[in-house]
């Protein structure tokens, strides 16, 4: 009986302490308020920008946001030919690519990655990006390991949006890294992307990588210790932006470097933002 009473007192004290902690935190900081993009205004910018929040896509134009899809797992929108969008719709255990109108209406479903047999036969498709001429769609996709269908290492594929066209495997990811992501096709036919690797100490590193043709080994544009990824290029393909961690687990920096599109080499990077959390330069 004494043991039961003692245990009850300990549990009561623990519950009281947790309750006081949360109440004090709420009184000190106030309840967090999350605003939808269409609930705020911002200075107008040239052109149109698309952002994602809570599984919905928003269009920013003339200084205001408009929600163009429902909160239904939408993410990673990217420009497509004819003033359209290509975007990912993510479900619980698979994702598909869709072609959308500029107002968010579904034009076509480009992939069908859900299996009717078993969940482990489903696929993931992410990071869609059209080539500059609008003829080829590049994206990261998980080719199944025949010996372990639950292992997901994304490789970059390319195909025309015509369902009868042949799919081309561009990259060969390093195993157990999560794979290759952020495809960035160039006008000259090369592909820049983020590649992950594991060193002898089992640390994972990201690098900006480039390939001149599908299936080639390619070469690194940045060193592993810089931890760079998420490449984006200027319209004239003379500058490249990237997000680099440089070994930090708490913050990253936004770096910009000159890009020689002929030799596919980078100049010395300049840091625009440091010591912050940021992602997805465009």
C-alpha positions in Angstrom: 0.0 0.0 0.0 2.8 2.4 0.9 4.5 1.6 -2.4 1.3 2.4 -4.3 0.8 5.7 -2.5 4.4 6.7 -3.1 4.2 5.9 -6.8 1.0 7.9 -7.0 2.6 10.9 -5.4 5.5 10.7 -7.8 3.2 10.6 -10.8 1.2 13.5 -9.5 4.3 15.6 -8.9 5.5 14.8 -12.4 2.2 15.7 -14.0 2.1 18.9 -11.9 5.6 19.9 -13.0 4.9 19.3 -16.7 1.7 21.3 -16.4 3.5 24.2 -14.8 6.2 24.1 -17.4 3.7 24.3 -20.3 1.6 27.0 -18.6 4.6 29.1 -17.8 5.8 28.8 -21.4 2.5 29.8 -22.8 2.3 32.9 -20.5 5.8 33.9 -21.3 5.9 33.5 -25.0 2.2 33.5 -26.0 0.5 30.9 -28.2 2.2 30.6 -31.6 0.1 32.0 -34.5 0.6 30.6 -38.0 -0.6 32.8 -40.8 -1.5 31.5 -44.2 0.3 33.3 -47.0 -3.0 34.7 -48.3 -3.5 36.4 -44.9 -0.5 38.7 -45.3 0.7 41.2 -47.8 4.2 41.8 -49.2 5.9 44.2 -51.5 5.1 43.4 -55.2 7.8 41.6 -57.2 8.3 41.2 -61.0 6.8 38.0 -62.3 5.1 35.3 -60.3 6.3 33.2 -57.4 4.8 29.9 -56.0 5.2 28.8 -52.4 3.8 25.9 -50.4 2.4 25.7 -46.9 0.5 22.9 -45.2 0.2 20.9 -48.4 -1.3 23.8 -50.4 0.2 25.8 -53.3 0.0 29.6 -53.2 0.6 32.0 -56.1 2.3 35.3 -55.3 1.5 38.0 -57.9 1.2 41.8 -57.7 2.0 41.8 -53.9 -0.6 39.3 -52.8 -0.9 35.5 -52.3 -3.7 33.4 -53.7 -4.3 29.8 -52.7 -4.6 27.7 -55.9 -4.8 24.1 -54.5 -6.4 22.5 -51.5 -4.3 21.4 -48.5 -3.8 18.0 -50.0 -0.2 17.0 -49.9 1.1 19.4 -52.6 4.7 20.4 -52.6 7.7 21.3 -54.8 6.0 23.3 -57.6 8.2 24.2 -60.6 7.6 26.0 -63.9 6.4 24.0 -66.9 5.8 24.9 -70.5 2.7 26.9 -71.6 2.5 28.8 -68.3 1.8 25.6 -66.4 3.2 24.0 -63.3 4.6 20.6 -62.4 4.3 19.6 -58.8 4.5 16.7 -56.4 1.5 15.4 -54.6 2.6 13.3 -51.6 0.6 10.6 -49.9 1.4 8.5 -46.9 3.6 6.0 -48.6 4.1 7.2 -52.2 4.1 10.4 -54.3 3.2 11.4 -57.9 4.0 14.2 -60.3 1.1 16.3 -61.7 0.9 18.9 -64.4 -1.2 21.8 -63.2 -2.6 25.0 -64.7 -1.4 28.3 -63.3 -4.7 28.4 -61.4 -4.0 25.0 -59.8 -6.3 22.8 -61.8 -5.0 19.3 -62.6 -4.1 19.0 -66.3 -2.5 15.5 -66.2 -1.1 13.0 -63.7 2.4 12.2 -65.0 3.3 9.3 -62.7 1.4 6.5 -61.1 3.5 5.3 -58.2 0.9 3.6 -56.0 1.0 -0.2 -56.3 -2.2 -2.3 -55.9 -0.2 -5.2 -54.7 1.8 -4.1 -51.6 3.0 -0.8 -50.0 6.7 -1.8 -50.4 6.1 -1.8 -54.2 5.1 1.9 -54.2 7.5 4.5 -55.5 8.5 8.1 -54.6 8.9 10.9 -57.1 10.2 14.3 -56.1 12.0 17.5 -57.3 10.4 17.8 -60.8 12.2 20.2 -63.1 11.8 20.8 -66.9 14.7 21.3 -69.2 15.2 24.9 -70.4 13.6 24.0 -73.8 10.6 22.4 -72.0 11.0 19.1 -73.8 12.3 16.8 -71.0 11.1 16.5 -67.4 13.8 15.6 -64.8 12.9 14.2 -61.4 14.2 12.1 -58.5 12.7 8.6 -58.3 13.4 5.5 -56.3 14.3 2.5 -58.5 13.6 -0.5 -56.3 16.4 -2.6 -54.8 15.5 -6.2 -55.8 17.0 -7.4 -52.5 15.5 -4.7 -50.2 12.3 -3.0 -51.5 12.2 -0.7 -48.4 15.6 0.9 -49.1 15.1 4.3 -50.8 18.0 5.8 -52.7 16.6 8.3 -55.2 18.1 8.5 -58.7 17.5 11.2 -61.2 15.5 10.2 -64.3 14.3 12.1 -67.3 11.5 11.6 -69.8 9.1 13.4 -72.0 5.6 13.9 -70.5 4.2 11.7 -73.2 3.5 8.4 -71.3 4.8 6.4 -74.3 8.2 7.9 -74.2 11.2 6.1 -72.8 12.5 7.0 -69.3 16.2 7.7 -69.1 18.3 7.0 -66.0 20.7 9.8 -65.5 22.4 9.2 -62.2 23.6 6.3 -60.0 23.3 7.3 -56.3 25.6 6.2 -53.5 23.9 3.5 -51.5 22.2 4.2 -48.1 22.5 8.0 -48.6 19.0 8.8 -49.7 20.2 9.3 -53.2 20.5 12.1 -55.7 18.1 15.1 -55.6 17.6 18.7 -56.9 18.0 18.1 -60.7 19.0 21.3 -62.6 19.2 20.7 -66.3 21.3 23.2 -68.3 20.8 24.6 -71.8 23.9 22.8 -73.1 22.6 19.4 -72.0 24.5 19.0 -68.7 22.8 18.2 -65.4 23.7 19.8 -62.1 22.3 18.2 -58.9 22.9 17.4 -55.3 24.7 14.1 -54.6 25.1 12.5 -51.1 28.0 10.3 -49.9 29.1 8.6 -46.7 32.7 8.9 -45.5 34.8 6.3 -43.5 33.4 7.8 -40.3 29.8 7.2 -41.5 29.2 10.9 -41.8 26.8 11.9 -44.7 28.0 14.8 -46.9 26.2 16.6 -49.7 27.9 18.1 -52.8 27.0 20.0 -55.9 27.6 17.5 -58.7 27.5 17.8 -62.5 27.2 15.3 -65.4 27.5 16.1 -69.1 25.5 13.0 -70.2 23.2 10.4 -68.8 24.9 7.6 -66.9 28.3 9.2 -66.7 30.2 9.4 -63.4 30.2 13.2 -63.4 32.3 15.3 -61.2 32.0 17.4 -58.0 31.7 21.2 -58.1 32.1 21.5 -54.3 34.0 19.5 -51.7 32.3 17.2 -49.2 33.2 19.2 -46.1 31.3 22.3 -47.4 28.0 20.3 -47.3 26.4 22.2 -50.2 23.2 21.4 -52.0 20.0 22.8 -53.5 21.6 24.4 -56.5 19.9 27.2 -58.5 21.2 29.1 -61.5 20.5 32.5 -62.9 18.7 32.9 -66.2 21.9 33.5 -68.1 23.5 30.5 -66.4 26.5 32.6 -65.2 25.8 32.4 -61.5 25.0 29.5 -59.2 23.4 29.7 -55.8 23.6 27.0 -53.2 22.9 26.2 -49.5 25.9 25.1 -47.5 26.1 23.8 -44.0 29.9 23.7 -43.6 29.6 21.1 -40.9 26.9 22.9 -38.8 23.8 21.1 -37.6 22.1 24.3 -36.5 22.4 26.8 -39.4 23.4 27.1 -43.0 24.5 29.8 -45.4 23.5 31.0 -48.8 26.5 31.1 -51.2 26.7 32.4 -54.7 29.5 31.6 -57.2 30.2 32.3 -60.8 29.5 29.4 -63.2 31.3 28.7 -66.4 28.7 26.9 -68.4 31.3 25.7 -71.0 33.9 24.2 -68.7 31.3 23.5 -65.9 33.4 24.9 -63.1 32.6 27.2 -60.2 34.4 30.4 -59.1 35.1 31.3 -55.5 31.8 31.5 -53.6 30.5 34.6 -51.9 28.3 34.3 -48.8 25.0 36.3 -49.0 23.4 35.0 -45.8 25.0 33.1 -42.9 24.0 31.7 -39.5 20.4 31.2 -40.5 17.9 28.5 -41.4 17.1 28.8 -45.1 16.3 26.6 -48.1 15.2 26.5 -51.7 17.0 29.4 -53.5 15.5 30.0 -56.9 
